[in-house]
Amino acid sequence: MSLYREPPWTVGIEEEYLLVDKETRDLADPPEQMLKDFETAMPEHVRPEFLRSQVEVGTSVCDTVGEAKSQLRDLRKLVAEIAGNYGLAPIAASTHPFAQWEDLKHTDKARYHMLAKNLQAVARRLVISGMHVHVGIEDEELRIDLMNQVTYFLPHLLALSTSSPFWRGEDTGLKSYRLAIFSELPRTGLPQSFASYQEYSRHVKVLEMAGLIDDASMIWWDVRPSIKFPTLEMRITDVCTRLDHAAAIAALYVCILRMLYRLRRSNQRWRQYAHMLIEENRWRAQRYGMDEGLVDFGKGEIVSCAHLLDELLDMVKDDAEALGCTEEIMAARQIIENGTSAHLQQKKYNSVRKKGGSHEDALKGVVDCLTFQTLDGL
């Protein structure tokens, strides 16, 4: 039997949006009044990000993924409405198709000044956005144990979320170029495995005592124990342009955690593989998204993401039913069938070019497509 009481499996989702000028389609430096309007309209749900051309929204603590999805729908609408008053629009994409990072300014906050000073060009290049999913797990020891195990599934989630194929006006050939930029920061990537929460805390304390970090919020792993909430925070994914894709990935994440908890309750656990193996799948997801499959380490062969998703959906079927997110989780199949935002962006670019449009026209067409898809169906 498990020593831990079953977690509440509450869900919170954070999304970062880039703010574009509707006329130029480039990233905008928003007026101070717009930022004040955000804070007035949704003081507990909107925050400035490192760059002034970004905004982050976050749901409240939700009992279900469906509730979180509904809140995100409202937040996207409200951000678009307020930004629209100033000729701007949000795009839910992890990179901008052609923005130049040298032209952008960071937000005037002490934390961001410190990051800019310490990280220099690495910080200035952070013109990227992500999606973070928090799952309520009150017991610290269980949080660490599930973090150790869920690492295996992170590349699967990344592959379904990709939205950053373009960088500075070029198709990078990667479905998630955001991860290449983010990996330049220290303390990123797959988390270290720990035997206990106490061991994790000891390692964090070493960095704090040496003055390298203020606290554990400056550890930016793909998944981490949140310092602000009693949650296990998944951070590997790109921000999804379509809301239903975001909800599907959030549902997969919470269901995987519950499945791993069920295994533990039955005195079992998911096999932990060496990071050198999981890193291979992480790279494949970053490079190909879901197009070329991931490695099944048990079989020792590459398996299609469609097949892997079917297996995963079957494994967490009972969890989805128990958590009331069967509808949201099944939408993951639509991602396989229709493609991610990265596919959508590349398709739009190629379509404009085939019709005789210039390189610049095609990139602006991608921005227009992202602007529409961010709010489509809301």
C-alpha positions as CSV (number, residue, x, y, z in Angstrom):
1,M,0.0,0.0,0.0
2,S,1.1,3.6,-0.6
3,L,2.2,5.6,2.4
4,Y,0.7,8.7,0.8
5,R,-2.8,10.0,0.8
6,E,-4.1,10.4,-2.7
7,P,-3.4,13.9,-4.0
8,P,-6.3,16.2,-5.0
9,W,-5.0,16.3,-8.7
10,T,-6.0,19.9,-8.9
11,V,-4.8,21.7,-12.1
12,G,-3.5,25.1,-12.9
13,I,-2.2,26.3,-16.3
14,E,0.0,29.2,-17.2
15,E,0.4,30.4,-20.8
16,E,2.7,33.1,-22.2
17,Y,1.7,35.1,-25.2
18,L,3.6,37.3,-27.5
19,L,2.1,40.7,-28.3
20,V,2.2,41.7,-32.0
21,D,1.3,45.0,-33.8
22,K,-1.7,44.3,-36.0
23,E,-0.3,46.5,-38.8
24,T,3.4,45.5,-38.9
25,R,2.9,42.0,-37.5
26,D,6.1,42.5,-35.6
27,L,6.4,42.3,-31.8
28,A,5.2,45.4,-30.0
29,D,6.5,47.4,-27.1
30,P,3.1,48.0,-25.4
31,P,2.2,51.2,-23.7
32,E,2.2,51.3,-19.9
33,Q,-1.5,52.0,-19.8
34,M,-2.3,48.6,-21.5
35,L,-0.3,46.8,-18.9
36,K,-2.3,48.6,-16.2
37,D,-5.5,47.7,-18.0
38,F,-4.5,44.0,-17.8
39,E,-3.8,44.3,-14.0
40,T,-7.1,46.1,-13.4
41,A,-9.2,43.6,-15.4
42,M,-7.6,40.4,-14.1
43,P,-5.2,41.3,-11.2
44,E,-4.6,37.7,-10.0
45,H,-4.4,36.1,-13.5
46,V,-2.0,38.3,-15.6
47,R,1.6,39.0,-15.0
48,P,4.3,40.8,-17.0
49,E,7.1,38.6,-18.4
50,F,10.8,39.1,-18.9
51,L,10.2,40.9,-22.2
52,R,7.8,43.8,-22.4
53,S,6.3,42.3,-25.6
54,Q,5.1,39.3,-23.6
55,V,2.3,38.7,-21.1
56,E,1.7,35.6,-18.9
57,V,-1.8,34.5,-17.8
58,G,-2.6,31.9,-15.2
59,T,-5.7,30.1,-14.1
60,S,-6.8,29.7,-10.5
61,V,-6.6,26.3,-8.8
62,C,-9.0,24.2,-10.8
63,D,-10.7,20.9,-9.9
64,T,-10.7,19.7,-13.5
65,V,-8.9,20.3,-16.8
66,G,-12.2,21.4,-18.2
67,E,-12.5,24.1,-15.6
68,A,-8.9,25.3,-16.4
69,K,-9.7,25.2,-20.1
70,S,-12.7,27.4,-19.6
71,Q,-10.7,29.9,-17.6
72,L,-8.0,30.0,-20.3
73,R,-10.7,30.7,-22.9
74,D,-11.8,33.7,-20.9
75,L,-8.3,34.9,-20.3
76,R,-7.4,34.7,-24.0
77,K,-10.5,36.6,-24.9
78,L,-9.8,39.3,-22.3
79,V,-6.1,39.7,-23.3
80,A,-7.2,40.0,-27.0
81,E,-9.9,42.6,-26.2
82,I,-7.6,44.8,-24.1
83,A,-4.6,44.5,-26.5
84,G,-7.0,45.2,-29.4
85,N,-7.8,48.7,-27.9
86,Y,-4.1,49.6,-28.6
87,G,-3.8,48.0,-32.0
88,L,-2.1,44.9,-30.7
89,A,-3.0,41.2,-30.6
90,P,-1.7,38.1,-28.6
91,I,-0.3,35.1,-30.4
92,A,0.0,31.8,-28.6
93,A,3.3,30.6,-30.2
94,S,6.6,29.9,-28.6
95,T,8.6,32.0,-31.1
96,H,7.7,34.9,-33.4
97,P,8.3,34.2,-37.1
98,F,10.6,37.1,-37.8
99,A,11.2,39.3,-34.7
100,Q,14.8,40.4,-33.9
101,W,15.7,40.0,-30.3
102,E,18.1,43.0,-30.4
103,D,15.2,45.3,-30.8
104,L,13.3,44.3,-27.7
105,K,13.4,45.6,-24.1
106,H,12.9,43.7,-20.9
107,T,10.4,44.6,-18.2
108,D,11.4,47.1,-15.5
109,K,11.4,44.9,-12.5
110,A,14.3,44.1,-10.1
111,R,14.2,40.3,-10.8
112,Y,14.4,40.9,-14.6
113,H,17.2,43.5,-14.2
114,M,19.1,40.9,-12.2
115,L,18.5,38.2,-14.9
116,A,19.6,40.5,-17.7
117,K,22.8,41.4,-15.8
118,N,23.7,37.8,-14.9
119,L,22.7,36.1,-18.1
120,Q,23.6,38.8,-20.6
121,A,22.9,37.8,-24.3
122,V,21.5,34.5,-23.2
123,A,18.7,36.4,-21.4
124,R,18.3,39.0,-24.2
125,R,17.6,36.2,-26.7
126,L,14.7,34.8,-24.7
127,V,12.0,35.8,-27.2
128,I,10.2,32.6,-26.4
129,S,6.9,31.5,-24.7
130,G,5.9,28.3,-23.0
131,M,3.0,26.6,-21.3
132,H,3.3,25.4,-17.7
133,V,0.9,22.9,-16.1
134,H,0.7,22.6,-12.3
135,V,-0.8,19.5,-10.7
136,G,-1.6,19.6,-7.0
137,I,0.4,17.0,-5.0
138,E,0.6,18.1,-1.4
139,D,3.1,15.5,-0.1
140,E,6.6,16.6,-0.8
141,E,8.1,13.1,-0.9
142,L,5.5,11.9,-3.4
143,R,6.1,15.0,-5.5
144,I,9.8,14.1,-5.9
145,D,9.0,10.4,-6.5
146,L,6.5,11.3,-9.3
147,M,9.0,13.8,-10.8
148,N,11.6,11.1,-11.1
149,Q,9.2,8.9,-13.0
150,V,7.3,11.3,-15.2
151,T,10.5,12.5,-16.8
152,Y,10.2,9.5,-19.2
153,F,7.0,11.0,-20.7
154,L,8.1,14.6,-21.1
155,P,9.3,14.2,-24.8
156,H,5.9,12.7,-25.6
157,L,4.2,15.9,-24.3
158,L,6.7,18.2,-26.1
159,A,6.1,16.4,-29.4
160,L,2.4,17.2,-29.2
161,S,2.9,20.9,-28.4
162,T,5.4,22.2,-30.8
163,S,4.8,25.8,-32.0
164,S,8.3,27.3,-32.7
165,P,9.7,26.3,-36.1
166,F,10.7,29.9,-37.1
167,W,13.4,32.1,-35.7
168,R,14.5,35.5,-36.9
169,G,12.8,35.0,-40.3
170,E,14.1,31.5,-41.0
171,D,12.6,28.0,-40.8
172,T,15.0,26.4,-38.4
173,G,14.2,22.8,-39.4
174,L,13.2,22.2,-35.8
175,K,9.6,21.9,-34.6
176,S,10.5,23.4,-31.2
177,Y,13.3,25.9,-31.6
178,R,12.2,27.4,-28.4
179,L,13.9,24.6,-26.5
180,A,17.2,25.4,-28.2
181,I,17.0,29.0,-27.0
182,F,15.9,28.0,-23.5
183,S,18.6,25.4,-23.1
184,E,21.2,28.2,-23.2
185,L,20.2,29.1,-19.6
186,P,21.8,27.3,-16.7
187,R,19.7,24.8,-14.6
188,T,17.5,23.8,-17.5
189,G,16.7,20.4,-19.2
190,L,15.7,17.2,-17.5
191,P,15.6,17.2,-13.7
192,Q,18.1,15.4,-11.6
193,S,16.7,12.3,-9.9
194,F,16.5,12.4,-6.1
195,A,16.0,9.8,-3.5
196,S,13.9,12.1,-1.3
197,Y,12.6,15.7,-1.0
198,Q,15.3,16.2,1.7
199,E,18.0,15.3,-0.8
200,Y,16.5,17.7,-3.3
201,S,16.3,20.5,-0.7
202,R,20.0,19.9,0.2
203,H,21.1,20.4,-3.4
204,V,19.0,23.6,-3.8
205,K,20.5,24.9,-0.5
206,V,24.0,24.5,-1.9
207,L,23.2,26.8,-4.8
208,E,21.4,29.3,-2.5
209,M,24.3,29.4,0.1
210,A,26.8,30.0,-2.8
211,G,24.7,33.0,-3.9
212,L,24.0,31.4,-7.3
213,I,20.2,31.5,-7.0
214,D,17.8,33.3,-4.7
215,D,15.5,30.3,-4.5
216,A,14.4,27.2,-6.3
217,S,12.3,29.3,-8.8
218,M,15.6,29.9,-10.6
219,I,15.8,26.2,-11.4
220,W,14.1,26.0,-14.8
221,W,13.9,22.2,-15.3
222,D,11.4,20.6,-17.7
223,V,9.5,19.6,-14.6
224,R,10.1,20.8,-11.1
225,P,8.5,21.1,-7.7
226,S,6.9,24.5,-7.6
227,I,8.2,26.9,-5.0
228,K,5.0,28.9,-5.0
229,F,2.4,26.1,-4.9
230,P,2.2,22.5,-3.6
231,T,2.4,21.3,-7.2
232,L,4.6,19.4,-9.7
233,E,5.0,21.9,-12.5
234,M,5.5,20.6,-16.1
235,R,7.4,23.2,-18.2
236,I,8.8,21.4,-21.2
237,T,6.0,22.2,-23.6
238,D,5.7,24.9,-26.2
239,V,2.6,27.1,-25.7
240,C,-0.2,25.7,-27.9
241,T,-1.8,28.0,-30.4
242,R,-5.1,26.1,-30.2
243,L,-6.8,26.0,-26.8
244,D,-8.1,22.5,-27.3
245,H,-4.4,21.3,-27.8
246,A,-3.4,23.0,-24.6
247,A,-6.2,21.2,-22.7
248,A,-5.4,17.9,-24.2
249,I,-1.7,18.1,-23.1
250,A,-2.7,19.3,-19.6
251,A,-5.1,16.3,-19.4
252,L,-2.4,13.9,-20.5
253,Y,0.0,15.2,-17.9
254,V,-2.3,15.0,-14.9
255,C,-3.5,11.5,-16.0
256,I,0.0,10.2,-16.4
257,L,0.8,11.4,-12.9
258,R,-2.3,9.7,-11.5
259,M,-1.4,6.5,-13.4
260,L,2.1,6.6,-11.8
261,Y,0.5,7.1,-8.4
262,R,-1.7,4.1,-9.0
263,L,1.4,2.0,-9.8
264,R,3.0,3.1,-6.6
265,R,-0.1,2.3,-4.6
266,S,0.2,-1.3,-6.0
267,N,3.9,-1.5,-5.0
268,Q,5.0,-1.0,-8.6
269,R,6.6,1.9,-10.5
270,W,7.5,3.0,-13.9
271,R,11.0,1.9,-15.0
272,Q,13.5,4.8,-14.8
273,Y,15.8,5.1,-17.7
274,A,19.1,6.8,-17.9
275,H,18.9,10.5,-18.9
276,M,21.1,9.8,-21.9
277,L,18.2,7.7,-23.3
278,I,15.5,10.1,-22.4
279,E,17.6,13.0,-23.9
280,E,17.5,11.2,-27.3
281,N,13.7,11.3,-27.3
282,R,13.8,14.9,-26.0
283,W,15.9,15.8,-29.0
284,R,13.7,13.9,-31.4
285,A,10.6,15.7,-30.1
286,Q,12.5,19.1,-30.4
287,R,13.7,18.3,-33.9
288,Y,10.8,16.4,-35.5
289,G,7.9,17.0,-33.2
290,M,5.7,14.0,-33.7
291,D,6.7,13.3,-37.3
292,E,9.5,10.8,-36.9
293,G,8.5,8.9,-33.8
294,L,10.2,8.3,-30.5
295,V,12.3,5.5,-29.2
296,D,10.5,2.7,-27.2
297,F,13.4,1.8,-24.9
298,G,11.8,-1.5,-24.0
299,K,11.7,-2.6,-27.6
300,G,14.8,-0.8,-28.6
301,E,13.3,0.7,-31.7
302,I,11.6,3.9,-33.0
303,V,7.9,3.8,-32.8
304,S,5.4,6.3,-34.3
305,C,4.0,8.9,-32.1
306,A,0.5,7.9,-33.2
307,H,1.1,4.4,-31.8
308,L,2.7,5.7,-28.7
309,L,-0.2,8.0,-28.0
310,D,-2.7,5.1,-28.5
311,E,-0.8,3.1,-25.9
312,L,-0.7,6.0,-23.5
313,L,-4.4,6.8,-23.9
314,D,-5.1,3.1,-23.1
315,M,-2.9,3.2,-20.0
316,V,-4.6,6.3,-18.6
317,K,-8.2,5.6,-19.7
318,D,-9.3,4.9,-16.1
319,D,-7.5,8.0,-14.9
320,A,-9.2,10.2,-17.4
321,E,-12.6,8.9,-16.4
322,A,-11.8,9.4,-12.7
323,L,-10.6,12.9,-13.3
324,G,-13.4,13.9,-15.7
325,C,-11.2,14.8,-18.6
326,T,-11.9,12.0,-21.1
327,E,-13.1,14.6,-23.7
328,E,-10.0,16.8,-23.3
329,I,-7.6,13.9,-23.4
330,M,-9.1,12.3,-26.5
331,A,-8.4,15.6,-28.4
332,A,-4.8,14.6,-28.4
333,R,-5.6,12.3,-31.4
334,Q,-6.7,15.4,-33.3
335,I,-3.2,16.8,-32.8
336,I,-1.8,13.6,-34.4
337,E,-4.3,13.8,-37.3
338,N,-4.1,17.6,-38.0
339,G,-0.7,18.5,-36.8
340,T,0.7,21.0,-34.2
341,S,1.0,24.7,-34.5
342,A,4.5,24.2,-36.0
343,H,2.9,22.3,-38.9
344,L,0.3,24.9,-39.3
345,Q,2.9,27.7,-39.5
346,Q,5.1,25.9,-42.0
347,K,2.0,25.1,-44.2
348,K,0.9,28.7,-44.2
349,Y,4.4,29.9,-45.1
350,N,4.7,27.5,-48.0
351,S,1.2,28.3,-49.2
352,V,1.9,32.0,-49.5
353,R,5.2,31.4,-51.2
354,K,3.6,29.0,-53.8
355,K,1.0,31.7,-54.6
356,G,3.8,34.1,-55.5
357,G,4.1,35.9,-52.2
358,S,7.5,37.2,-51.0
359,H,9.4,35.8,-48.0
360,E,8.3,38.7,-46.0
361,D,4.7,38.3,-47.1
362,A,4.8,34.7,-46.1
363,L,6.1,35.4,-42.6
364,K,3.5,38.0,-42.1
365,G,0.9,35.5,-43.2
366,V,2.1,33.1,-40.5
367,V,1.6,35.9,-37.9
368,D,-2.0,36.5,-39.2
369,C,-2.6,32.8,-39.0
370,L,-1.4,32.6,-35.5
371,T,-3.5,35.6,-34.5
372,F,-6.6,34.0,-35.8
373,Q,-5.9,30.5,-34.4
374,T,-5.1,31.8,-30.9
375,L,-8.7,32.9,-30.7
376,D,-10.4,30.4,-33.1
377,G,-13.3,28.7,-31.5
378,L,-13.3,30.8,-28.4
